[in-house]
Amino acid sequence: MKAHKDVRVTIRVDKDLKERAESLFEFLGMNMTTALNVFLRKAVEEAAIPFEVSAKNTGFGAGLSSGELTHAFEGAVHNELEENQRRGLVTARYDAAKKQAYLESADGTQEQVR
């Protein structure tokens, strides 16, 4: 007789979402357990979430204050500039005082853009 290796996993989901998911899975010929096992097996096989995860459909920054969004954006820009410098890439920059765009080389030299 084969040893039973299954374990119980408990998760919390919105009631409406659960009901809609169960309806979909029933239409597809499976139950919630089978659907979640399909998802988990595919994730493990691909070593990734098996579909694109994007903020574009949910509204980027949902739940964040304007200040938090600004801080996150500034951090991302700063990280990108550091990475460009590390890789020796030219970076497009903007001098707000002069209202002028310029290119900055990894060595710090600047070339004005016309």
Buried (B, 14 or more C-beta within 10 A) or exposed (E): EEEEEEEEEEEEEEEEEEEEBBEEBEEEEBEBEEBBEBEEEEEEEEEEEBEEEEEEEEEEBEEEEEEEEEEEEEEEEEEEBEEBBEEEEEBEEEEEEEEEEBEBBEEEEEEEEE
